[in-house]
Amino acid sequence: QVQVLESGGGLVQPGGSLILSCAASGNALSINIMGWFRQAPGKQRELVATRDSRGTTNYGDSVKGRFTISRDNANNTVYLQMNRLKPDDTAVYYCKAGATIYKEHRWQYPEVWGQGTLVIVSS
């Protein structure tokens, strides 16, 4: 089973930039998609960005044009470049790794989540 670990969160001023990193390990060859989701206080978790092993990306509407996801497939590491940050970007950012495995005589597609890293955008 894969494990993921996020890093890079912190305090940044509005309009600033920040880079988040997420490294996956354990049965890494089974990972087919990695991405970022976020959850602000009192709000539901929402999509930030995902990227699969073929390079297909998907972005949430609120971050399009400002955030960029990239992935090092060889190392199963995904990055999130966040630019022109806004106060409403403040949230806990969670890394997700989606795997394809054969378990209990059938194919399964588990999702493994990291513990999250806090991003605060404030002056």
C-alpha positions as a Markdown table, in Angstrom:
| # | Residue | x | y | z |
|---|---|---|---|---|
| 1 | Gln | 0.0 | 0.0 | 0.0 |
| 2 | Val | 1.3 | 3.5 | -0.8 |
| 3 | Gln | 1.9 | 6.2 | 1.7 |
| 4 | Val | 2.1 | 9.9 | 1.0 |
| 5 | Leu | 3.8 | 12.8 | 2.8 |
| 6 | Glu | 3.2 | 16.5 | 2.1 |
| 7 | Ser | 5.5 | 19.4 | 2.8 |
| 8 | Gly | 5.9 | 23.1 | 2.0 |
| 9 | Gly | 3.0 | 24.7 | 3.7 |
| 10 | Gly | 3.3 | 27.9 | 5.7 |
| 11 | Leu | 2.4 | 31.5 | 5.9 |
| 12 | Val | 2.5 | 33.7 | 2.7 |
| 13 | Gln | 1.3 | 37.2 | 1.9 |
| 14 | Pro | -1.5 | 37.8 | -0.6 |
| 15 | Gly | -0.1 | 37.8 | -4.1 |
| 16 | Gly | 2.8 | 35.7 | -3.1 |
| 17 | Ser | 3.8 | 32.2 | -4.2 |
| 18 | Leu | 4.4 | 28.9 | -2.5 |
| 19 | Ile | 5.4 | 25.4 | -3.6 |
| 20 | Leu | 4.0 | 22.2 | -2.1 |
| 21 | Ser | 5.6 | 18.8 | -2.4 |
| 22 | Cys | 4.2 | 15.3 | -2.0 |
| 23 | Ala | 6.2 | 12.2 | -2.1 |
| 24 | Ala | 4.6 | 8.7 | -2.4 |
| 25 | Ser | 6.3 | 5.5 | -1.4 |
| 26 | Gly | 5.3 | 1.8 | -1.0 |
| 27 | Asn | 4.1 | -0.1 | -4.0 |
| 28 | Ala | 4.9 | 3.1 | -6.0 |
| 29 | Leu | 4.6 | 1.3 | -9.3 |
| 30 | Ser | 0.9 | 0.9 | -8.7 |
| 31 | Ile | 0.2 | 4.6 | -8.5 |
| 32 | Asn | -1.7 | 6.0 | -11.5 |
| 33 | Ile | -2.8 | 9.4 | -10.3 |
| 34 | Met | -1.6 | 12.0 | -7.8 |
| 35 | Gly | -3.1 | 15.3 | -6.8 |
| 36 | Trp | -4.1 | 18.0 | -4.4 |
| 37 | Phe | -7.3 | 18.8 | -2.6 |
| 38 | Arg | -7.9 | 21.4 | 0.1 |
| 39 | Gln | -10.3 | 22.0 | 2.9 |
| 40 | Ala | -10.9 | 25.4 | 4.6 |
| 41 | Pro | -12.6 | 25.7 | 8.0 |
| 42 | Gly | -16.3 | 25.2 | 7.7 |
| 43 | Lys | -16.1 | 24.2 | 4.1 |
| 44 | Gln | -16.1 | 20.9 | 2.2 |
| 45 | Arg | -13.0 | 19.5 | 0.6 |
| 46 | Glu | -12.5 | 20.6 | -2.9 |
| 47 | Leu | -10.4 | 19.7 | -5.9 |
| 48 | Val | -7.2 | 21.7 | -6.5 |
| 49 | Ala | -5.4 | 19.8 | -9.2 |
| 50 | Thr | -4.6 | 16.2 | -10.3 |
| 51 | Arg | -2.2 | 14.7 | -12.7 |
| 52 | Asp | -2.0 | 11.1 | -13.9 |
| 53 | Ser | 0.9 | 9.1 | -15.1 |
| 54 | Arg | 0.2 | 10.0 | -18.7 |
| 55 | Gly | 0.4 | 13.7 | -17.9 |
| 56 | Thr | -3.3 | 14.5 | -18.0 |
| 57 | Thr | -4.1 | 17.3 | -15.6 |
| 58 | Asn | -7.3 | 18.6 | -14.0 |
| 59 | Tyr | -7.7 | 21.8 | -12.1 |
| 60 | Gly | -10.4 | 23.2 | -9.9 |
| 61 | Asp | -12.1 | 26.3 | -11.3 |
| 62 | Ser | -10.9 | 28.5 | -8.4 |
| 63 | Val | -7.2 | 27.9 | -9.1 |
| 64 | Lys | -7.1 | 27.7 | -12.9 |
| 65 | Gly | -4.4 | 30.0 | -14.3 |
| 66 | Arg | -2.8 | 30.5 | -10.9 |
| 67 | Phe | -1.7 | 27.0 | -9.8 |
| 68 | Thr | 0.3 | 24.4 | -11.7 |
| 69 | Ile | 0.7 | 20.8 | -10.9 |
| 70 | Ser | 3.7 | 18.8 | -12.0 |
| 71 | Arg | 4.9 | 15.3 | -11.4 |
| 72 | Asp | 8.1 | 13.3 | -11.3 |
| 73 | Asn | 6.8 | 9.9 | -12.3 |
| 74 | Ala | 10.2 | 8.2 | -11.7 |
| 75 | Asn | 10.1 | 9.3 | -8.1 |
| 76 | Asn | 6.4 | 9.4 | -7.6 |
| 77 | Thr | 6.5 | 13.0 | -6.4 |
| 78 | Val | 4.0 | 15.7 | -7.2 |
| 79 | Tyr | 4.4 | 19.4 | -6.8 |
| 80 | Leu | 2.0 | 22.3 | -6.6 |
| 81 | Gln | 3.2 | 25.7 | -7.7 |
| 82 | Met | 0.8 | 28.3 | -6.3 |
| 83 | Asn | 1.0 | 31.8 | -7.6 |
| 84 | Arg | -1.0 | 35.0 | -7.0 |
| 85 | Leu | -2.3 | 33.6 | -3.7 |
| 86 | Lys | -5.4 | 35.0 | -2.2 |
| 87 | Pro | -6.7 | 34.9 | 1.4 |
| 88 | Asp | -9.4 | 32.4 | 0.3 |
| 89 | Asp | -6.7 | 30.0 | -0.7 |
| 90 | Thr | -6.2 | 29.5 | 3.0 |
| 91 | Ala | -6.8 | 25.8 | 3.8 |
| 92 | Val | -5.3 | 22.5 | 4.7 |
| 93 | Tyr | -3.9 | 21.0 | 1.5 |
| 94 | Tyr | -4.1 | 17.3 | 1.2 |
| 95 | Cys | -2.1 | 15.1 | -1.2 |
| 96 | Lys | -3.8 | 12.1 | -2.7 |
| 97 | Ala | -2.3 | 9.1 | -4.4 |
| 98 | Gly | -4.6 | 6.8 | -6.5 |
| 99 | Ala | -3.4 | 3.3 | -7.0 |
| 100 | Thr | -4.3 | 0.3 | -9.0 |
| 101 | Ile | -3.8 | -3.0 | -7.2 |
| 102 | Tyr | -4.9 | -6.6 | -7.4 |
| 103 | Lys | -6.2 | -7.7 | -4.0 |
| 104 | Glu | -8.6 | -10.3 | -2.7 |
| 105 | His | -8.9 | -11.7 | -6.3 |
| 106 | Arg | -10.0 | -8.5 | -7.9 |
| 107 | Trp | -8.7 | -5.2 | -9.1 |
| 108 | Gln | -9.1 | -2.4 | -6.6 |
| 109 | Tyr | -8.4 | 1.3 | -6.8 |
| 110 | Pro | -7.6 | 2.7 | -3.4 |
| 111 | Glu | -7.0 | 6.3 | -2.6 |
| 112 | Val | -4.3 | 7.1 | 0.0 |
| 113 | Trp | -4.4 | 10.5 | 1.6 |
| 114 | Gly | -1.6 | 12.4 | 3.4 |
| 115 | Gln | -2.0 | 14.2 | 6.7 |
| 116 | Gly | -2.2 | 17.6 | 5.1 |
| 117 | Thr | -0.1 | 20.7 | 5.2 |
| 118 | Leu | -1.5 | 24.1 | 6.2 |
| 119 | Val | -1.4 | 27.1 | 3.9 |
| 120 | Ile | -2.3 | 30.5 | 5.4 |
| 121 | Val | -2.5 | 33.5 | 3.0 |
| 122 | Ser | -2.6 | 36.7 | 5.1 |
| 123 | Ser | -0.9 | 40.0 | 5.4 |
